[in-house]
């Protein structure tokens, strides 16, 4: 059964080339979601994300994300650096990217901000030819030698993105476009494989239940819609903060739209548990697969997030007037 699923995934991968990493806890990877979120912390912020997708399937997908960003009040700007890495398949298809990000903060009214941003990325794609298994090896009982020639070559390319966010103390809405230049990411030297642009729109609203006390008992509802190539998807849900604990429920899919195989576009439900002590945030989520690739066969997906923020006293006071209310764990 698992072998059949792996073959199906490989066939589907041909149509899914060039799709970006997606995180269930997209709000805990804000600068990956949109470069306009750079500099929306107290002053300095480091974050990390880890996702293990379909652990029951051999050669399942693993992704990592690490970022640092800071706000420079003298120039009303945020700057950041982002690194991502992913590995998929038994052949070890790897993708690594490093990005420099910049956002400028414009105060429209007191408590309302607009932040346009740019991102510059350098990426590498490669595959381990020695980990691949070809038909002639299977015919010879998995003989480690093959008559296939290694025609794959690592590819390096530059990439660009832009985004913007409008935010107040209780809501935010943003949009971003990644891969503006649609770079070639083909591993075949004489072929072109265009990385399609990714369009995303995301937003959220924060409901306060303690009047002026906004440090606990908050309900945050958020969404993230993304489209890339022939594929699109919606993440929508909410989480509740009872400091220091946070828990939530999310749905991924587009139930009003069928996919190319005639099935409703349901992907997964996710349960999230987080911890937030003010400067340190930690989150864990588990995706329950509800698509045709059942949870029993795939093993669902595990995801971890980590965020740490710090700043001097001056910036701690200033943060009360300008910090964007995006998710904090």
FIBA-934984 format. One record per residue: residue number from 0; residue in three letters; x, z, y of N, C-alpha, C in turn. Coordinates in steps of 0.1 Angstrom, whole numbers, plus 5000, padded with zeros to 4 digits. Last residue first. Layout:
N
NODE   seq   type    nxx    nzz    nyy   caxx   cazz   cayy    cxx    czz    cyy
NODE   NUM    ALA      X      Z      Y      X      Z      Y      X      Z      Y
...
This chain:
329
NODE   seq   type    nxx    nzz    nyy   caxx   cazz   cayy    cxx    czz    cyy
NODE   328    UNK   5029   5189   5333   5036   5192   5321   5040   5180   5313
NODE   327    UNK   5015   5181   5356   5028   5188   5358   5034   5193   5345
NODE   326    UNK   5001   5151   5371   5002   5161   5360   5015   5168   5360
NODE   325    UNK   5001   5150   5407   5001   5144   5394   5003   5155   5383
NODE   324    UNK   4997   5156   5435   4992   5164   5424   4991   5156   5411
NODE   323    UNK   5027   5156   5454   5016   5148   5449   5011   5155   5436
NODE   322    UNK   5035   5178   5481   5037   5174   5467   5025   5166   5462
NODE   321    UNK   5031   5187   5508   5033   5172   5505   5034   5168   5490
NODE   320    UNK   5028   5214   5512   5021   5204   5521   5022   5190   5517
NODE   319    UNK   5043   5227   5495   5029   5231   5495   5021   5221   5504
NODE   318    UNK   5069   5219   5500   5062   5213   5489   5047   5216   5489
NODE   317    UNK   5079   5236   5519   5074   5223   5523   5066   5216   5513
NODE   316    UNK   5087   5258   5504   5076   5259   5514   5070   5246   5518
NODE   315    UNK   5107   5246   5489   5096   5252   5482   5084   5254   5491
NODE   314    UNK   5125   5238   5508   5117   5228   5501   5105   5233   5494
NODE   313    UNK   5135   5263   5516   5128   5254   5526   5120   5244   5519
NODE   312    UNK   5146   5272   5492   5134   5279   5498   5127   5270   5508
NODE   311    UNK   5154   5244   5470   5158   5256   5478   5145   5261   5485
NODE   310    UNK   5143   5237   5436   5146   5233   5450   5149   5246   5458
NODE   309    UNK   5133   5221   5405   5139   5232   5413   5141   5227   5427
NODE   308    UNK   5117   5214   5374   5118   5212   5388   5125   5224   5395
NODE   307    UNK   5115   5198   5343   5121   5210   5350   5123   5206   5364
NODE   306    UNK   5098   5188   5314   5100   5186   5329   5105   5199   5335
NODE   305    UNK   5092   5171   5284   5099   5183   5291   5101   5179   5305
NODE   304    UNK   5072   5163   5256   5076   5161   5270   5082   5173   5275
NODE   303    UNK   5067   5146   5225   5071   5158   5232   5075   5154   5246
NODE   302    UNK   5045   5134   5200   5051   5132   5213   5055   5145   5219
NODE   301    UNK   5036   5116   5170   5040   5128   5177   5047   5125   5190
NODE   300    UNK   5009   5099   5154   5021   5098   5163   5023   5112   5169
NODE   299    UNK   4998   5090   5121   4996   5093   5135   5008   5091   5143
NODE   298    UNK   5003   5081   5096   5008   5094   5099   5006   5098   5114
NODE   297    UNK   4994   5057   5085   5004   5056   5096   5010   5070   5098
NODE   296    UNK   4975   5063   5065   4986   5053   5062   4997   5054   5072
NODE   295    UNK   4959   5081   5078   4965   5085   5065   4977   5076   5061
NODE   294    UNK   4949   5068   5100   4959   5078   5102   4966   5082   5089
NODE   293    UNK   4948   5031   5095   4943   5045   5095   4954   5055   5096
NODE   292    UNK   4945   5005   5113   4957   5012   5107   4953   5026   5106
NODE   291    UNK   4922   5001   5127   4922   4997   5113   4934   5002   5105
NODE   290    UNK   4922   5032   5146   4922   5018   5144   4921   5014   5130
NODE   289    UNK   4926   5059   5150   4913   5055   5146   4911   5040   5145
NODE   288    UNK   4951   5084   5147   4948   5070   5146   4934   5067   5142
NODE   287    UNK   4957   5109   5168   4949   5107   5155   4945   5092   5156
NODE   286    UNK   4986   5121   5181   4977   5110   5182   4970   5109   5168
NODE   285    UNK   4996   5150   5197   4995   5143   5184   4983   5133   5185
NODE   284    UNK   5019   5165   5220   5006   5158   5217   5007   5151   5203
NODE   283    UNK   5032   5190   5240   5032   5184   5227   5019   5177   5225
NODE   282    UNK   5052   5199   5269   5040   5195   5263   5042   5188   5249
NODE   281    UNK   5064   5220   5294   5066   5215   5281   5053   5211   5275
NODE   280    UNK   5080   5228   5325   5068   5223   5318   5072   5217   5304
NODE   279    UNK   5092   5250   5349   5094   5245   5336   5081   5241   5329
NODE   278    UNK   5082   5261   5372   5093   5252   5373   5095   5245   5360
NODE   277    UNK   5056   5271   5361   5059   5268   5375   5070   5258   5376
NODE   276    UNK   5052   5273   5334   5055   5285   5341   5059   5283   5356
NODE   275    UNK   5033   5258   5311   5038   5256   5324   5040   5270   5331
NODE   274    UNK   5027   5240   5281   5031   5253   5287   5037   5250   5301
NODE   273    UNK   5001   5223   5262   5013   5224   5271   5015   5238   5276
NODE   272    UNK   4988   5200   5239   4990   5214   5242   5002   5215   5251
NODE   271    UNK   4964   5176   5231   4976   5179   5238   4976   5194   5241
NODE   270    UNK   4953   5150   5209   4951   5164   5214   4965   5169   5220
NODE   269    UNK   4939   5117   5211   4951   5126   5211   4947   5140   5216
NODE   268    UNK   4927   5089   5193   4924   5101   5200   4937   5110   5200
NODE   267    UNK   4933   5053   5193   4936   5067   5189   4929   5077   5198
NODE   266    UNK   4921   5026   5194   4934   5029   5190   4936   5044   5184
NODE   265    UNK   4897   5001   5192   4899   5015   5192   4913   5018   5187
NODE   264    UNK   4884   4975   5198   4897   4979   5202   4898   4994   5204
NODE   263    UNK   4867   4962   5169   4866   4969   5182   4880   4975   5185
NODE   262    UNK   4879   4932   5154   4876   4946   5154   4875   4952   5168
NODE   261    UNK   4887   4905   5155   4873   4908   5155   4869   4922   5154
NODE   260    UNK   4914   4901   5160   4910   4901   5146   4895   4904   5144
NODE   259    UNK   4920   4904   5186   4920   4890   5181   4916   4889   5166
NODE   258    UNK   4895   4929   5196   4909   4923   5195   4908   4910   5189
NODE   257    UNK   4868   4934   5219   4873   4932   5205   4887   4926   5206
NODE   256    UNK   4857   4958   5242   4864   4946   5239   4870   4945   5225
NODE   255    UNK   4848   4983   5246   4839   4972   5249   4845   4959   5247
NODE   254    UNK   4868   5001   5240   4858   4999   5230   4848   4988   5233
NODE   253    UNK   4899   5002   5242   4890   4995   5250   4878   4991   5242
NODE   252    UNK   4922   5031   5241   4915   5019   5235   4906   5012   5246
NODE   251    UNK   4925   5065   5236   4932   5052   5240   4925   5041   5233
NODE   250    UNK   4918   5097   5250   4913   5085   5242   4921   5073   5246
NODE   249    UNK   4925   5132   5248   4926   5118   5254   4922   5108   5244
NODE   248    UNK   4923   5166   5258   4919   5156   5249   4919   5142   5256
NODE   247    UNK   4943   5196   5263   4935   5185   5267   4932   5175   5256
NODE   246    UNK   4957   5225   5278   4953   5218   5267   4944   5207   5271
NODE   245    UNK   4982   5249   5289   4974   5237   5292   4970   5230   5279
NODE   244    UNK   4991   5281   5300   4987   5272   5289   4979   5261   5295
NODE   243    UNK   4996   5303   5317   5006   5292   5317   5003   5281   5306
NODE   242    UNK   4969   5288   5334   4983   5292   5334   4986   5304   5326
NODE   241    UNK   4950   5268   5322   4948   5282   5323   4962   5288   5322
NODE   240    UNK   4939   5236   5327   4950   5245   5330   4945   5259   5331
NODE   239    UNK   4929   5209   5308   4925   5221   5315   4937   5230   5316
NODE   238    UNK   4927   5173   5310   4933   5185   5304   4929   5197   5314
NODE   237    UNK   4912   5142   5299   4914   5153   5308   4921   5164   5301
NODE   236    UNK   4912   5105   5298   4910   5119   5293   4911   5129   5303
NODE   235    UNK   4924   5074   5288   4915   5082   5296   4913   5095   5290
NODE   234    UNK   4940   5043   5287   4941   5057   5283   4933   5065   5293
NODE   233    UNK   4934   5010   5277   4931   5021   5286   4933   5034   5280
NODE   232    UNK   4950   4978   5275   4945   4990   5269   4943   5000   5280
NODE   231    UNK   4958   4944   5265   4955   4954   5275   4949   4966   5268
NODE   230    UNK   4976   4914   5258   4971   4927   5254   4968   4936   5266
NODE   229    UNK   4990   4891   5263   4976   4890   5258   4970   4903   5255
NODE   228    UNK   5009   4905   5288   5007   4893   5280   4992   4892   5276
NODE   227    UNK   4996   4936   5295   5008   4929   5294   5007   4917   5284
NODE   226    UNK   4981   4962   5313   4979   4949   5307   4992   4942   5307
NODE   225    UNK   4966   4994   5315   4978   4986   5315   4975   4972   5307
NODE   224    UNK   4953   5023   5330   4950   5010   5324   4962   5001   5325
NODE   223    UNK   4949   5056   5328   4959   5046   5329   4955   5033   5322
NODE   222    UNK   4934   5086   5342   4933   5073   5334   4946   5065   5337
NODE   221    UNK   4922   5120   5343   4931   5109   5347   4929   5097   5338
NODE   220    UNK   4914   5152   5354   4910   5140   5347   4918   5129   5352
NODE   219    UNK   4920   5186   5353   4925   5173   5358   4921   5162   5349
NODE   218    UNK   4910   5217   5363   4906   5206   5354   4911   5193   5360
NODE   217    UNK   4925   5249   5366   4923   5235   5371   4919   5226   5360
NODE   216    UNK   4935   5276   5364   4921   5272   5362   4918   5259   5369
NODE   215    UNK   4960   5280   5391   4955   5282   5377   4940   5277   5377
NODE   214    UNK   4967   5275   5416   4978   5276   5407   4973   5278   5392
NODE   213    UNK   4951   5276   5438   4952   5263   5431   4963   5263   5420
NODE   212    UNK   4930   5295   5454   4941   5297   5444   4941   5284   5435
NODE   211    UNK   4908   5290   5469   4921   5287   5475   4932   5288   5465
NODE   210    UNK   4888   5285   5442   4888   5284   5457   4902   5281   5462
NODE   209    UNK   4892   5281   5415   4895   5294   5420   4895   5294   5435
NODE   208    UNK   4889   5255   5405   4878   5264   5402   4880   5278   5408
NODE   207    UNK   4895   5222   5414   4900   5235   5415   4888   5245   5413
NODE   206    UNK   4902   5191   5398   4892   5200   5402   4897   5215   5402
NODE   205    UNK   4918   5162   5406   4921   5176   5402   4909   5185   5408
NODE   204    UNK   4920   5129   5393   4913   5139   5402   4915   5153   5397
NODE   203    UNK   4938   5098   5391   4933   5111   5386   4927   5119   5397
NODE   202    UNK   4952   5067   5379   4947   5076   5389   4942   5089   5383
NODE   201    UNK   4965   5034   5377   4963   5047   5372   4959   5056   5383
NODE   200    UNK   4973   5002   5364   4966   5010   5374   4963   5023   5369
NODE   199    UNK   4997   4977   5357   4991   4990   5354   4984   4995   5366
NODE   198    UNK   5012   4949   5341   5004   4954   5352   4997   4967   5348
NODE   197    UNK   5041   4934   5332   5032   4945   5328   5025   4950   5341
NODE   196    UNK   5051   4901   5324   5049   4911   5334   5039   4921   5328
NODE   195    UNK   5069   4893   5294   5058   4892   5303   5056   4904   5313
NODE   194    UNK   5099   4880   5287   5093   4893   5288   5081   4893   5298
NODE   193    UNK   5103   4850   5269   5100   4857   5282   5094   4870   5280
NODE   192    UNK   5127   4837   5253   5117   4846   5250   5113   4854   5262
NODE   191    UNK   5143   4808   5245   5138   4816   5256   5126   4824   5251
NODE   190    UNK   5173   4799   5226   5159   4800   5228   5155   4809   5240
NODE   189    UNK   5200   4800   5219   5195   4787   5224   5179   4787   5226
NODE   188    UNK   5205   4827   5210   5212   4821   5222   5205   4809   5228
NODE   187    UNK   5180   4849   5202   5185   4836   5198   5192   4830   5210
NODE   186    UNK   5168   4871   5213   5181   4873   5206   5187   4860   5200
NODE   185    UNK   5153   4869   5245   5154   4864   5232   5168   4867   5226
NODE   184    UNK   5145   4877   5270   5149   4887   5261   5152   4883   5247
NODE   183    UNK   5144   4867   5303   5146   4862   5289   5151   4873   5281
NODE   182    UNK   5122   4883   5327   5135   4879   5322   5134   4874   5307
NODE   181    UNK   5102   4883   5350   5100   4878   5336   5112   4874   5329
NODE   180    UNK   5104   4894   5375   5111   4882   5373   5109   4876   5359
NODE   179    UNK   5089   4918   5371   5085   4908   5381   5091   4894   5379
NODE   178    UNK   5086   4940   5354   5092   4927   5349   5087   4916   5358
NODE   177    UNK   5057   4957   5365   5070   4957   5359   5073   4943   5354
NODE   176    UNK   5037   4969   5390   5040   4957   5383   5054   4958   5378
NODE   175    UNK   5012   4995   5396   5026   4990   5394   5027   4977   5387
NODE   174    UNK   4993   5018   5415   4994   5005   5407   5009   5001   5407
NODE   173    UNK   4973   5048   5418   4985   5040   5419   4984   5027   5411
NODE   172    UNK   4959   5077   5433   4957   5064   5427   4969   5055   5429
NODE   171    UNK   4949   5111   5432   4959   5101   5434   4955   5088   5427
NODE   170    UNK   4936   5142   5446   4935   5129   5439   4947   5121   5441
NODE   169    UNK   4942   5165   5460   4933   5166   5449   4931   5153   5441
NODE   168    UNK   4958   5161   5482   4961   5173   5474   4951   5174   5462
NODE   167    UNK   4965   5126   5477   4961   5137   5486   4964   5150   5478
NODE   166    UNK   4979   5093   5476   4976   5106   5470   4973   5116   5481
NODE   165    UNK   4988   5062   5464   4981   5068   5474   4976   5082   5469
NODE   164    UNK   5016   5043   5454   5007   5054   5451   5001   5059   5464
NODE   163    UNK   5031   5014   5440   5026   5021   5451   5017   5032   5447
NODE   162    UNK   5058   4992   5429   5046   5000   5427   5043   5007   5440
NODE   161    UNK   5079   4970   5410   5074   4975   5422   5061   4983   5419
NODE   160    UNK   5109   4958   5393   5095   4963   5393   5092   4968   5407
NODE   159    UNK   5131   4937   5375   5127   4943   5387   5112   4948   5386
NODE   158    UNK   5162   4932   5356   5147   4933   5357   5143   4940   5370
NODE   157    UNK   5188   4915   5339   5183   4923   5350   5168   4922   5351
NODE   156    UNK   5201   4917   5305   5194   4910   5316   5190   4920   5327
NODE   155    UNK   5216   4908   5274   5215   4916   5286   5209   4909   5297
NODE   154    UNK   5214   4906   5239   5210   4900   5252   5210   4911   5263
NODE   153    UNK   5232   4900   5209   5226   4909   5219   5224   4902   5232
NODE   152    UNK   5221   4874   5186   5231   4879   5196   5225   4889   5206
NODE   151    UNK   5217   4860   5154   5212   4869   5165   5224   4874   5173
NODE   150    UNK   5225   4847   5132   5223   4839   5145   5219   4847   5157
NODE   149    UNK   5240   4849   5104   5237   4858   5115   5237   4851   5128
NODE   148    UNK   5226   4831   5078   5236   4832   5088   5231   4842   5099
NODE   147    UNK   5218   4839   5044   5214   4837   5058   5225   4839   5068
NODE   146    UNK   5226   4847   5020   5231   4834   5024   5227   4831   5038
NODE   145    UNK   5237   4880   5014   5227   4871   5017   5233   4858   5022
NODE   144    UNK   5242   4910   4995   5247   4898   5001   5236   4889   5004
NODE   143    UNK   5229   4931   4980   5233   4933   4994   5238   4921   5002
NODE   142    UNK   5201   4923   4961   5215   4921   4962   5219   4922   4977
NODE   141    UNK   5175   4927   4953   5180   4934   4964   5196   4934   4965
NODE   140    UNK   5171   4908   4932   5170   4923   4930   5178   4931   4940
NODE   139    UNK   5172   4882   4941   5183   4887   4933   5183   4902   4933
NODE   138    UNK   5150   4880   4957   5150   4873   4945   5161   4877   4936
NODE   137    UNK   5158   4896   4979   5147   4901   4970   5147   4894   4957
NODE   136    UNK   5178   4879   4990   5182   4892   4984   5171   4898   4975
NODE   135    UNK   5163   4858   4998   5172   4855   4988   5177   4868   4982
NODE   134    UNK   5148   4869   5020   5141   4865   5007   5151   4863   4996
NODE   133    UNK   5165   4898   5034   5160   4884   5034   5155   4881   5020
NODE   132    UNK   5167   4926   5055   5165   4922   5041   5159   4908   5041
NODE   131    UNK   5189   4941   5078   5178   4933   5075   5178   4929   5060
NODE   130    UNK   5212   4955   5085   5200   4963   5080   5188   4955   5076
NODE   129    UNK   5229   4937   5095   5232   4942   5082   5221   4951   5076
NODE   128    UNK   5220   4932   5121   5218   4922   5111   5220   4928   5097
NODE   127    UNK   5205   4951   5143   5216   4953   5133   5213   4943   5121
NODE   126    UNK   5199   4939   5176   5194   4942   5163   5206   4943   5153
NODE   125    UNK   5192   4944   5211   5200   4940   5200   5194   4944   5187
NODE   124    UNK   5191   4943   5246   5183   4942   5234   5193   4937   5223
NODE   123    UNK   5193   4960   5277   5200   4954   5266   5191   4954   5254
NODE   122    UNK   5190   4959   5313   5185   4961   5300   5194   4954   5289
NODE   121    UNK   5187   4973   5345   5196   4966   5336   5192   4969   5322
NODE   120    UNK   5165   4973   5373   5168   4977   5359   5178   4967   5353
NODE   119    UNK   5151   4987   5401   5160   4977   5397   5165   4982   5383
NODE   118    UNK   5121   4992   5420   5129   4996   5408   5138   4984   5404
NODE   117    UNK   5104   5005   5449   5110   4994   5442   5119   5000   5430
NODE   116    UNK   5072   5015   5465   5085   5017   5458   5090   5005   5452
NODE   115    UNK   5051   5033   5488   5056   5021   5482   5069   5023   5476
NODE   114    UNK   5029   5058   5492   5043   5057   5488   5045   5043   5481
NODE   113    UNK   5010   5078   5514   5011   5065   5508   5026   5062   5505
NODE   112    UNK   4991   5108   5516   5004   5101   5516   5002   5087   5509
NODE   111    UNK   4976   5135   5532   4973   5122   5526   4986   5113   5527
NODE   110    UNK   4981   5158   5546   4977   5159   5532   4974   5146   5525
NODE   109    UNK   4973   5144   5576   4978   5156   5570   4973   5158   5555
NODE   108    UNK   4976   5109   5570   4970   5120   5577   4976   5133   5571
NODE   107    UNK   4998   5094   5561   4987   5088   5568   4980   5098   5577
NODE   106    UNK   5032   5093   5557   5021   5103   5560   5010   5096   5568
NODE   105    UNK   5050   5077   5533   5043   5075   5546   5032   5085   5547
NODE   104    UNK   5080   5076   5516   5067   5083   5518   5062   5082   5532
NODE   103    UNK   5094   5053   5494   5094   5058   5508   5080   5064   5510
NODE   102    UNK   5115   5052   5466   5102   5052   5471   5102   5058   5485
NODE   101    UNK   5136   5037   5441   5135   5042   5455   5120   5041   5459
NODE   100    UNK   5157   5037   5412   5144   5037   5418   5144   5042   5432
NODE    99    UNK   5174   5021   5386   5176   5029   5398   5162   5026   5406
NODE    98    UNK   5176   5023   5350   5170   5019   5362   5174   5028   5374
NODE    97    UNK   5184   5010   5318   5187   5020   5329   5182   5015   5342
NODE    96    UNK   5174   5005   5284   5174   5002   5298   5178   5013   5307
NODE    95    UNK   5175   4991   5252   5180   5002   5261   5179   4997   5275
NODE    94    UNK   5162   4986   5220   5161   4982   5234   5165   4994   5243
NODE    93    UNK   5167   4974   5187   5169   4984   5197   5168   4978   5211
NODE    92    UNK   5158   4971   5154   5156   4964   5167   5157   4975   5178
NODE    91    UNK   5163   4979   5127   5169   4986   5138   5169   4978   5151
NODE    90    UNK   5152   4969   5105   5164   4961   5110   5170   4968   5122
NODE    89    UNK   5129   4983   5102   5141   4986   5093   5153   4979   5097
NODE    88    UNK   5115   4992   5134   5117   4983   5122   5129   4987   5114
NODE    87    UNK   5129   5002   5165   5117   4998   5157   5122   4990   5145
NODE    86    UNK   5137   5022   5192   5142   5016   5180   5130   5014   5171
NODE    85    UNK   5146   5027   5227   5136   5026   5216   5142   5019   5204
NODE    84    UNK   5152   5043   5258   5157   5037   5245   5147   5037   5235
NODE    83    UNK   5158   5046   5293   5149   5045   5281   5156   5039   5269
NODE    82    UNK   5164   5063   5323   5170   5056   5311   5160   5057   5300
NODE    81    UNK   5165   5064   5358   5157   5064   5346   5164   5057   5335
NODE    80    UNK   5167   5080   5389   5174   5072   5379   5166   5074   5366
NODE    79    UNK   5156   5079   5424   5156   5084   5410   5164   5074   5401
NODE    78    UNK   5145   5091   5456   5154   5083   5448   5154   5088   5434
NODE    77    UNK   5123   5092   5483   5126   5096   5470   5135   5086   5463
NODE    76    UNK   5122   5100   5518   5124   5090   5507   5127   5098   5494
NODE    75    UNK   5126   5109   5544   5112   5107   5538   5112   5098   5526
NODE    74    UNK   5150   5115   5553   5146   5101   5554   5133   5098   5547
NODE    73    UNK   5149   5143   5550   5154   5137   5563   5151   5122   5565
NODE    72    UNK   5141   5148   5524   5131   5150   5535   5136   5143   5548
NODE    71    UNK   5144   5134   5495   5153   5136   5507   5144   5136   5519
NODE    70    UNK   5137   5143   5462   5132   5140   5475   5141   5143   5486
NODE    69    UNK   5147   5129   5430   5148   5140   5441   5141   5134   5453
NODE    68    UNK   5150   5126   5394   5146   5121   5407   5146   5133   5417
NODE    67    UNK   5158   5115   5362   5161   5124   5373   5157   5118   5386
NODE    66    UNK   5149   5110   5328   5149   5107   5342   5153   5118   5351
NODE    65    UNK   5144   5095   5296   5150   5105   5304   5151   5101   5319
NODE    64    UNK   5129   5087   5266   5129   5085   5280   5135   5097   5287
NODE    63    UNK   5126   5071   5235   5131   5082   5243   5131   5077   5257
NODE    62    UNK   5109   5063   5204   5112   5060   5218   5116   5072   5225
NODE    61    UNK   5104   5046   5173   5109   5059   5180   5113   5055   5194
NODE    60    UNK   5084   5033   5147   5089   5032   5161   5093   5046   5166
NODE    59    UNK   5094   5030   5112   5084   5032   5123   5092   5033   5136
NODE    58    UNK   5106   5025   5088   5110   5018   5099   5101   5019   5111
NODE    57    UNK   5077   5032   5068   5092   5030   5068   5096   5021   5080
NODE    56    UNK   5052   5052   5080   5056   5039   5077   5071   5037   5078
NODE    55    UNK   5048   5078   5088   5046   5075   5074   5050   5061   5070
NODE    54    UNK   5050   5078   5116   5061   5083   5108   5060   5081   5093
NODE    53    UNK   5039   5064   5140   5036   5060   5127   5048   5065   5117
NODE    52    UNK   5063   5073   5165   5050   5066   5162   5050   5062   5147
NODE    51    UNK   5075   5097   5184   5076   5092   5170   5063   5086   5166
NODE    50    UNK   5089   5101   5216   5077   5097   5208   5081   5091   5195
NODE    49    UNK   5099   5121   5242   5102   5116   5229   5089   5113   5222
NODE    48    UNK   5112   5126   5275   5101   5123   5266   5106   5118   5253
NODE    47    UNK   5122   5145   5303   5125   5138   5291   5113   5137   5282
NODE    46    UNK   5134   5151   5337   5123   5150   5327   5128   5143   5315
NODE    45    UNK   5141   5169   5366   5146   5162   5354   5135   5162   5344
NODE    44    UNK   5141   5170   5401   5133   5171   5389   5141   5163   5378
NODE    43    UNK   5141   5186   5434   5148   5179   5423   5140   5180   5410
NODE    42    UNK   5117   5193   5449   5129   5187   5455   5137   5179   5444
NODE    41    UNK   5091   5192   5438   5095   5202   5448   5107   5197   5456
NODE    40    UNK   5083   5156   5434   5085   5170   5429   5088   5179   5441
NODE    39    UNK   5083   5130   5440   5071   5137   5442   5071   5152   5437
NODE    38    UNK   5104   5113   5436   5105   5122   5447   5092   5129   5450
NODE    37    UNK   5087   5086   5422   5100   5092   5425   5100   5100   5437
NODE    36    UNK   5063   5073   5420   5063   5087   5418   5076   5094   5420
NODE    35    UNK   5068   5046   5423   5063   5053   5435   5062   5068   5433
NODE    34    UNK   5074   5036   5397   5085   5041   5406   5081   5048   5418
NODE    33    UNK   5054   5047   5371   5053   5040   5384   5065   5045   5392
NODE    32    UNK   5061   5056   5345   5048   5050   5348   5048   5041   5360
NODE    31    UNK   5085   5067   5350   5084   5056   5340   5071   5048   5343
NODE    30    UNK   5078   5088   5366   5087   5077   5372   5088   5065   5363
NODE    29    UNK   5062   5104   5349   5056   5097   5361   5065   5086   5366
NODE    28    UNK   5056   5115   5323   5067   5105   5325   5064   5097   5338
NODE    27    UNK   5034   5129   5322   5046   5136   5321   5058   5128   5321
NODE    26    UNK   5014   5109   5322   5016   5117   5334   5028   5126   5334
NODE    25    UNK   5015   5100   5296   5020   5092   5306   5023   5099   5319
NODE    24    UNK   5014   5110   5268   5015   5119   5280   5022   5111   5292
NODE    23    UNK   5016   5087   5253   5003   5093   5254   5003   5103   5266
NODE    22    UNK   5035   5059   5264   5035   5073   5261   5020   5079   5263
NODE    21    UNK   5048   5028   5253   5037   5036   5259   5037   5050   5255
NODE    20    UNK   5072   5003   5260   5069   5016   5254   5057   5022   5261
NODE    19    UNK   5060   4969   5263   5067   4980   5267   5063   4993   5260
NODE    18    UNK   5064   4939   5244   5055   4949   5250   5063   4962   5252
NODE    17    UNK   5079   4919   5233   5081   4921   5247   5071   4932   5253
NODE    16    UNK   5057   4907   5208   5071   4907   5214   5071   4910   5229
NODE    15    UNK   5035   4905   5194   5036   4916   5203   5050   4918   5209
NODE    14    UNK   5034   4885   5176   5026   4883   5188   5027   4894   5198
NODE    13    UNK   5052   4895   5157   5055   4882   5163   5047   4879   5176
NODE    12    UNK   5039   4917   5148   5050   4919   5158   5054   4906   5164
NODE    11    UNK   5023   4909   5128   5017   4912   5141   5027   4913   5152
NODE    10    UNK   5041   4908   5107   5034   4896   5111   5028   4898   5125
NODE     9    UNK   5048   4935   5105   5059   4925   5109   5052   4912   5114
NODE     8    UNK   5024   4946   5098   5030   4950   5111   5041   4940   5115
NODE     7    UNK   5022   4935   5072   5012   4932   5082   5017   4935   5096
NODE     6    UNK   5044   4947   5059   5043   4932   5061   5034   4928   5072
NODE     5    UNK   5035   4974   5060   5048   4969   5067   5048   4954   5070
NODE     4    UNK   5013   4973   5044   5011   4976   5058   5023   4971   5066
NODE     3    UNK   5024   4967   5019   5015   4957   5025   5013   4960   5040
NODE     2    UNK   5039   4990   5015   5046   4977   5017   5037   4967   5023
NODE     1    UNK   5019   5009   5013   5027   5009   5025   5035   4996   5027
NODE     0    UNK   5008   5000   4988   5000   5000   5000   5009   5000   5013
